[in-house]
Amino acid sequence: MTTSQTIVLIILVINIITFCVFWWDKGAAREGRWRVPESRLLALALIGGSLGAVAGQQLLRHKTRKEPFRSNLMLIVAVHLLTLVAWLSAPLWFASALAVTRQLS
């Protein structure tokens, strides 16, 4: 398994766990049980579970109106999307950036 495949697998597992935590929290909210703190839900999104968090939010209708939770989650999603674009486009720009850096030093 390549490094890229390993990273994708880890992110997939984190997203599944994040979705399940949203699902558990939604059930706890309905039944008046102990809840998962918002900071923990956002931390799961931040470490790579942003798609699982958004899926949990939309499919389970959980924390869809809660601010600033919504805005913070969308910020995390934006950072993850920008990171993905940079990672996928790295072969296009990395060699040029390295050449410029060598010329400057």
CYANA upper distance limits for C-alpha pairs under 8 A (distance plus 0.5 A):
  1 MET  CA      5 GLN  CA      6.65
  1 MET  CA      6 THR  CA      7.09
  2 THR  CA      6 THR  CA      6.75
  3 THR  CA      7 ILE  CA      6.70
  4 SER  CA      8 VAL  CA      6.71
  5 GLN  CA      9 LEU  CA      6.64
  6 THR  CA     10 ILE  CA      6.67
  7 ILE  CA     11 ILE  CA      6.67
  8 VAL  CA     12 LEU  CA      6.59
  9 LEU  CA     13 VAL  CA      6.76
 10 ILE  CA     14 ILE  CA      6.72
 11 ILE  CA     15 ASN  CA      6.64
 11 ILE  CA     48 GLY  CA      6.19
 11 ILE  CA     49 GLY  CA      7.34
 12 LEU  CA     16 ILE  CA      6.78
 12 LEU  CA     49 GLY  CA      8.42
 13 VAL  CA     17 ILE  CA      6.68
 14 ILE  CA     18 THR  CA      6.54
 14 ILE  CA     44 LEU  CA      8.05
 14 ILE  CA     47 ILE  CA      8.35
 14 ILE  CA     48 GLY  CA      6.74
 14 ILE  CA     49 GLY  CA      5.75
 14 ILE  CA     52 GLY  CA      8.39
 15 ASN  CA     19 PHE  CA      6.63
 15 ASN  CA     45 ALA  CA      8.34
 15 ASN  CA     48 GLY  CA      7.30
 15 ASN  CA     49 GLY  CA      4.60
 15 ASN  CA     50 SER  CA      7.35
 15 ASN  CA     51 LEU  CA      6.75
 15 ASN  CA     52 GLY  CA      4.80
 15 ASN  CA     53 ALA  CA      7.72
 16 ILE  CA     20 CYS  CA      6.72
 16 ILE  CA     49 GLY  CA      8.15
 16 ILE  CA     52 GLY  CA      6.55
 17 ILE  CA     21 VAL  CA      6.69
 17 ILE  CA     49 GLY  CA      8.29
 17 ILE  CA     52 GLY  CA      8.22
 18 THR  CA     22 PHE  CA      6.82
 18 THR  CA     41 LEU  CA      7.92
 18 THR  CA     44 LEU  CA      6.49
 18 THR  CA     45 ALA  CA      7.46
 18 THR  CA     49 GLY  CA      6.14
 18 THR  CA     50 SER  CA      8.47
 18 THR  CA     52 GLY  CA      5.92
 18 THR  CA     53 ALA  CA      6.37
 18 THR  CA     56 GLY  CA      8.46
 19 PHE  CA     23 TRP  CA      6.70
 19 PHE  CA     49 GLY  CA      8.46
 19 PHE  CA     52 GLY  CA      5.13
 19 PHE  CA     53 ALA  CA      6.16
 19 PHE  CA     55 ALA  CA      7.32
 19 PHE  CA     56 GLY  CA      5.60
 20 CYS  CA     24 TRP  CA      6.57
 20 CYS  CA     56 GLY  CA      8.35
 21 VAL  CA     25 ASP  CA      6.55
 21 VAL  CA     36 VAL  CA      8.40
 21 VAL  CA     41 LEU  CA      8.15
 22 PHE  CA     26 LYS  CA      6.58
 22 PHE  CA     41 LEU  CA      7.92
 22 PHE  CA     53 ALA  CA      7.44
 22 PHE  CA     56 GLY  CA      6.11
 22 PHE  CA     57 GLN  CA      7.85
 22 PHE  CA     62 HIS  CA      7.91
 23 TRP  CA     27 GLY  CA      6.89
 23 TRP  CA     56 GLY  CA      7.14
 23 TRP  CA     60 LEU  CA      7.49
 24 TRP  CA     28 ALA  CA      6.70
 25 ASP  CA     29 ALA  CA      6.56
 25 ASP  CA     35 ARG  CA      6.21
 25 ASP  CA     36 VAL  CA      6.36
 26 LYS  CA     30 ARG  CA      6.89
 26 LYS  CA     60 LEU  CA      7.90
 26 LYS  CA     62 HIS  CA      6.76
 27 GLY  CA     31 GLU  CA      6.76
 28 ALA  CA     32 GLY  CA      6.28
 28 ALA  CA     33 ARG  CA      5.25
 28 ALA  CA     34 TRP  CA      6.78
 28 ALA  CA     35 ARG  CA      6.47
 29 ALA  CA     33 ARG  CA      6.90
 29 ALA  CA     34 TRP  CA      8.36
 29 ALA  CA     35 ARG  CA      7.13
 36 VAL  CA     40 ARG  CA      7.22
 36 VAL  CA     41 LEU  CA      7.54
 37 PRO  CA     41 LEU  CA      7.10
 38 GLU  CA     42 LEU  CA      6.64
 38 GLU  CA     69 PHE  CA      7.74
 39 SER  CA     43 ALA  CA      6.51
 40 ARG  CA     44 LEU  CA      6.70
 41 LEU  CA     45 ALA  CA      6.92
 41 LEU  CA     53 ALA  CA      8.16
 42 LEU  CA     46 LEU  CA      6.54
 42 LEU  CA     69 PHE  CA      8.29
 42 LEU  CA     72 ASN  CA      8.11
 42 LEU  CA     73 LEU  CA      7.06
 43 ALA  CA     47 ILE  CA      6.74
 44 LEU  CA     48 GLY  CA      7.29
 44 LEU  CA     49 GLY  CA      6.02
 44 LEU  CA     50 SER  CA      7.97
 44 LEU  CA     53 ALA  CA      8.45
 45 ALA  CA     49 GLY  CA      4.54
 45 ALA  CA     50 SER  CA      4.57
 45 ALA  CA     51 LEU  CA      8.06
 45 ALA  CA     52 GLY  CA      7.96
 45 ALA  CA     53 ALA  CA      6.43
 45 ALA  CA     73 LEU  CA      7.76
 45 ALA  CA     76 ILE  CA      7.58
 46 LEU  CA     50 SER  CA      6.93
 46 LEU  CA     76 ILE  CA      6.52
 48 GLY  CA     80 HIS  CA      8.21
 49 GLY  CA     53 ALA  CA      6.59
 50 SER  CA     54 VAL  CA      6.66
 50 SER  CA     73 LEU  CA      7.82
 50 SER  CA     76 ILE  CA      7.31
 50 SER  CA     77 VAL  CA      6.21
 50 SER  CA     80 HIS  CA      8.12
 51 LEU  CA     55 ALA  CA      6.51
 51 LEU  CA     77 VAL  CA      7.95
 52 GLY  CA     56 GLY  CA      6.47
 53 ALA  CA     57 GLN  CA      6.50
 53 ALA  CA     73 LEU  CA      8.46
 54 VAL  CA     58 GLN  CA      6.55
 54 VAL  CA     73 LEU  CA      8.32
 55 ALA  CA     59 LEU  CA      6.15
 55 ALA  CA     60 LEU  CA      8.25
 56 GLY  CA     60 LEU  CA      5.87
 56 GLY  CA     61 ARG  CA      7.82
 56 GLY  CA     62 HIS  CA      7.28
 57 GLN  CA     61 ARG  CA      5.79
 57 GLN  CA     62 HIS  CA      5.12
 57 GLN  CA     63 LYS  CA      6.52
 57 GLN  CA     64 THR  CA      6.56
 58 GLN  CA     62 HIS  CA      7.35
 58 GLN  CA     64 THR  CA      7.60
 63 LYS  CA     69 PHE  CA      7.92
 63 LYS  CA     70 ARG  CA      7.75
 64 THR  CA     70 ARG  CA      7.13
 65 ARG  CA     70 ARG  CA      7.55
 66 LYS  CA     70 ARG  CA      6.57
 67 GLU  CA     71 SER  CA      7.08
 68 PRO  CA     72 ASN  CA      6.58
 69 PHE  CA     73 LEU  CA      6.59
 70 ARG  CA     74 MET  CA      6.71
 71 SER  CA     75 LEU  CA      6.66
 72 ASN  CA     76 ILE  CA      6.80
 73 LEU  CA     77 VAL  CA      6.73
 74 MET  CA     78 ALA  CA      6.63
 75 LEU  CA     79 VAL  CA      6.78
 76 ILE  CA     80 HIS  CA      6.68
 77 VAL  CA     81 LEU  CA      6.62
 78 ALA  CA     82 LEU  CA      6.68
 79 VAL  CA     83 THR  CA      6.61
 80 HIS  CA     84 LEU  CA      6.61
 81 LEU  CA     85 VAL  CA      6.70
 82 LEU  CA     86 ALA  CA      6.67
 83 THR  CA     87 TRP  CA      6.59
 84 LEU  CA     88 LEU  CA      6.54
 85 VAL  CA     89 SER  CA      6.42
 86 ALA  CA     90 ALA  CA      6.28
 89 SER  CA     93 TRP  CA      7.32
 90 ALA  CA     94 PHE  CA      5.77
 91 PRO  CA     95 ALA  CA      7.65
 92 LEU  CA     96 SER  CA      8.48
 93 TRP  CA     97 ALA  CA      6.70
 94 PHE  CA     98 LEU  CA      6.60
 95 ALA  CA     99 ALA  CA      6.71
 96 SER  CA    100 VAL  CA      6.76
 97 ALA  CA    101 THR  CA      6.67
 98 LEU  CA    102 ARG  CA      6.74
 99 ALA  CA    103 GLN  CA      6.80
100 VAL  CA    104 LEU  CA      6.80
101 THR  CA    105 SER  CA      6.97
